[in-house]
Amino acid sequence: MQTKTARTVALSELEDRFNLKFSDDPSLFPEWQTDLPELSQEEKDRCDRIKTSYTYLLRYPPLLENTVKMVVLSPLLDLAGFFLPPFRIQSEASTEIISEDGDLKVTGFLDVLVLCDSVWVLAIESKQAAFSLEVGQAQLLSYLLSNPKVGEQPSYGLLTNGSNFIFVKAIPDQKGLLYTLSDEFSIRRQGNEISRVLQILKRLANVLSTSSSN
């Protein structure tokens, strides 16, 4: 059996060996587009502070993954309510997937995993500020494939380098797993799109906590 890490596996390998397929159908992922909650002025101010802190620290590179998690990701997860019941956080969770033919194993360590009633609901991969998000896309998808409930219910992912953010939704399909992406949001754009990122996180928190209670 060939073994690769989530950092080195190619997106084409995941699609070919693990029945993963991309869809650009916007109707599959309404959670980042509609019914987004309004932010309070305090929440907007916190988002502005996150942007100010991140922009300041960019003057003193390198801005490593742990710094991105501490300065940007942690306050966003807190504001979205992921540090409170019914959610639970795990860091550096180990993952493993094996292809159906048993010829390829992909292993890794997930930066941040959000669980709800022991079910994986949000997988988060953070990168250094200098990294393009394209670098981590296959890595995040390999983590979503390792979700124990991967064939039973949708799951979500967030990929960020501190400055840019992309949300991923993985949806069970008869032939395997469909995945679709949100737009890319940037902390650098005028208007501070990190506020939109927080709105989406709060929307996901509401969707996930509601589904877990049903």
C-alpha positions as a printed Julia matrix, in Angstrom:
214×3 Matrix{Float64}:
   0.0    0.0    0.0
   1.27   3.44  -0.91
   1.06   6.02   1.88
   0.9    9.77   1.37
   0.3   12.67   3.7
  -2.61  15.06   3.32
  -0.08  17.79   2.56
   1.32  15.96  -0.46
  -1.68  14.17  -1.98
  -2.94  15.67  -5.25
  -6.52  16.76  -5.78
  -6.7   14.52  -8.87
  -5.74  11.51  -6.72
  -8.54  12.22  -4.26
 -11.04  12.57  -7.08
  -9.9    9.4   -8.85
  -9.33   7.13  -5.86
 -11.96   8.27  -3.36
 -15.01   8.97  -5.56
 -14.73  12.71  -4.95
 -16.34  15.07  -7.45
 -16.54  18.86  -7.69
 -19.84  20.64  -8.35
 -20.31  24.32  -9.15
 -24.06  24.18  -8.54
 -24.73  27.18  -6.22
 -27.92  25.6   -4.89
 -25.87  22.92  -3.1
 -24.32  25.42  -0.7
 -26.84  28.12   0.29
 -25.38  28.43   3.8
 -22.72  30.95   2.73
 -25.12  32.98   0.57
 -28.52  33.36   2.25
 -30.09  33.96   5.66
 -26.87  35.33   7.11
 -27.34  36.82  10.59
 -26.89  40.51  11.2
 -23.83  41.44  13.23
 -23.99  43.71  16.23
 -21.83  46.82  16.32
 -19.63  45.11  18.91
 -19.1   42.16  16.57
 -18.27  44.48  13.68
 -15.77  46.3   15.91
 -14.17  42.97  16.86
 -13.79  42.09  13.18
 -12.11  45.44  12.56
  -9.75  44.75  15.45
  -8.86  41.33  14.01
  -8.02  43.0   10.69
  -5.93  45.67  12.43
  -4.0   43.06  14.43
  -3.36  40.86  11.4
  -2.25  43.78   9.22
   0.13  44.96  11.93
   1.72  41.53  12.38
   2.31  41.24   8.61
   5.06  43.8    9.11
   7.04  41.21  11.07
   7.19  38.02   8.97
   6.99  35.12   8.92
   3.37  34.88  10.01
   3.16  31.15  10.77
   0.14  28.86  11.02
  -0.04  28.98  14.82
  -0.03  32.78  14.74
  -2.81  32.8   12.15
  -4.87  30.52  14.4
  -4.25  32.66  17.46
  -4.8   36.1   15.91
  -7.51  35.44  13.32
  -9.13  32.03  13.67
  -9.56  31.78  17.44
 -11.49  35.07  17.9
 -13.72  34.25  14.92
 -14.62  30.83  16.32
 -15.3   32.43  19.69
 -17.57  35.1   18.2
 -19.43  32.44  16.19
 -20.14  30.42  19.35
 -18.04  27.35  18.55
 -16.41  27.42  22.0
 -19.79  26.91  23.69
 -22.24  23.98  23.91
 -23.22  22.0   21.9
 -19.84  22.31  20.17
 -16.44  20.98  21.13
 -13.0   21.76  19.7
 -10.1   19.42  18.98
  -6.67  20.49  17.74
  -4.23  18.41  15.7
  -6.72  15.55  15.26
  -5.17  12.63  13.37
  -6.89  11.49  10.16
  -6.59   8.54   7.8
  -8.36   7.45   4.62
  -7.8    4.34   2.51
  -8.93   3.99  -1.1
 -11.52   1.34  -1.97
  -8.92  -0.77  -3.76
  -6.66  -0.62  -0.7
  -3.7    0.72  -2.68
  -3.51   4.26  -1.24
  -3.59   5.54   2.32
  -3.61   9.25   3.12
  -2.76  10.37   6.64
  -2.68  13.77   8.28
  -3.29  16.02  11.26
  -6.23  18.39  11.12
  -5.49  21.84  12.53
  -8.89  22.47  14.13
 -11.87  20.13  14.3
 -15.28  21.25  15.54
 -17.57  18.49  16.81
 -21.23  18.51  17.78
 -22.41  15.5   19.79
 -19.2   13.69  18.77
 -19.99  14.26  15.07
 -17.5   16.1   12.88
 -19.2   19.27  11.66
 -16.43  21.71  10.7
 -12.85  20.96   9.66
 -10.45  23.91   9.56
  -7.04  24.08   7.93
  -4.85  27.15   8.46
  -1.81  28.07   6.42
   1.04  30.54   6.69
   0.16  34.02   5.48
   2.39  33.59   2.43
   0.58  30.44   1.24
  -2.05  30.43  -1.49
  -5.27  28.72  -0.5
  -4.93  26.48  -3.54
  -2.08  24.75  -1.7
  -4.39  23.51   1.05
  -7.49  22.57  -0.92
  -6.63  18.89  -1.43
  -5.4   18.7    2.15
  -8.71  19.97   3.56
 -10.72  17.68   1.29
  -8.74  14.66   2.47
  -9.74  15.59   6.01
 -13.4   15.86   5.05
 -13.17  12.42   3.43
 -11.9   10.99   6.73
 -15.03  12.14   8.57
 -16.59   8.96  10.08
 -20.04  10.2    8.93
 -18.83  11.15   5.45
 -21.44   9.04   3.65
 -24.34  10.01   5.87
 -24.6   13.79   6.14
 -23.06  17.02   4.82
 -19.94  18.38   6.47
 -18.14  21.68   6.17
 -14.6   22.95   5.95
 -12.81  26.28   6.19
  -9.46  27.01   4.6
  -7.6   30.17   5.6
  -4.17  31.75   5.52
  -5.3   34.55   7.81
  -5.9   36.93   4.93
  -8.12  34.83   2.67
 -10.96  32.43   3.43
 -12.79  29.73   1.46
 -15.6   27.55   2.79
 -16.13  23.99   1.56
 -19.22  21.81   1.76
 -19.01  18.04   1.27
 -22.26  16.29   0.38
 -22.89  12.53   0.25
 -23.79  11.3   -3.21
 -24.82   7.9   -4.55
 -21.49   7.62  -6.35
 -19.32   9.05  -3.56
 -18.89  12.59  -2.29
 -19.65  15.92  -3.95
 -17.83  19.03  -2.84
 -18.53  22.66  -3.62
 -16.85  25.93  -2.66
 -17.86  29.39  -1.54
 -16.4   32.54  -3.0
 -13.02  33.55  -1.63
 -13.14  36.29   0.99
 -10.26  38.61   1.8
  -9.44  40.56   4.93
  -7.67  43.09   2.72
 -10.64  44.21   0.67
 -12.34  47.47   1.47
 -15.16  46.9    3.9
 -13.31  44.1    5.73
 -14.79  40.86   4.41
 -13.87  39.13   7.66
 -17.28  40.36   8.83
 -18.85  38.22   6.07
 -16.74  35.27   7.21
 -18.11  35.69  10.74
 -21.67  35.85   9.41
 -21.15  32.56   7.56
 -19.61  30.92  10.64
 -22.57  32.05  12.75
 -24.97  30.72  10.1
 -23.19  27.36  10.08
 -23.22  27.24  13.88
 -26.98  27.73  13.84
 -27.54  25.13  11.11
 -25.33  22.55  12.81
 -26.68  23.03  16.32
 -30.25  22.86  15.03
 -29.64  19.67  13.05
 -27.99  18.01  16.04
 -31.0   18.67  18.27
 -33.47  17.13  15.79
